[in-house]
Amino acid sequence: MRRKLVVGNWKMHGSRAGNAELLAALVGAQPYGADVAVCVPGVFVGETATQLTGSAVAWGAQDVSAHAQGAYTGEVSASMLAEFGCRYVIVGHSERRQYHAESDELVAAKAESALAGGITPIVCVGETLEERDGARTEAVVTRQLLAVTARLGARTSEIVLAYEPVWAIGTGRTATPEQAQAVHAVLRAQLAAACASGAQMRILYGGSVKGDNARLLFAMPDIDGGLIGGASLKAAEFIAICRAAS
Ligand code: PEP
């Protein structure tokens, strides 16, 4: 039985005072019947760690360098994030693929670097609307995941995968549970072919998940929780999603 996981992706939102309030609400609402985490902007990781230590809410970052250390101005290594207790790091989010031209190979290298630093990468895959309309969804997500499994080999079992159709991110247009499940089943089969524990791995859905649509999505057999953007910034909404995963 896979335990569900709900991860908030704050993106480039937040402030020290606002974060403290949001995190206090999340801690106040525990226990959850699912694993819960927040991936915060890098500059807030330290304070988040201080506030969440000892709670049931884990924390992480939204990006990591593919390099262990060195002359890479502006980058943050996995070992630095680990020092601040990060359990997760998002890699390959569509906003990084789109605005920072991250290739499948770079995403795979970042996933490997996260694992080397002791952090679980949440690897995002997903198709654009044009790709979906062109019936290329399966080909696109398969290609994106293959770059990661080819690089990680047996260590693929240590990642969390997130299916995030680009057309559903921040648009208010959610994939139907059936649409999402169909892609998750494809990804599950690919994971099972890549490593022995594919059936036990968690595959999250992300894309306009809200308190009122989470339960039906999470009820699908291969949807093991959610990666939540906008709704993770509102305590009541995020808590409702976490409860839907319980
Ligand atoms: C995301 O940023 O990963 C995401 C799924 O965003 P939203 O929930 O706002 O669509």
Boltz pocket constraint, residues with backbone or C-beta under 6 A from the ligand:
constraints:
  - pocket:
      binder: B
      contacts: [[A, 9], [A, 11], [A, 164], [A, 168], [A, 169], [A, 170], [A, 171], [A, 172], [A, 206], [A, 207], [A, 208], [A, 209], [A, 227], [A, 228], [A, 229], [A, 230], [A, 231]]
      max_distance: 6.0
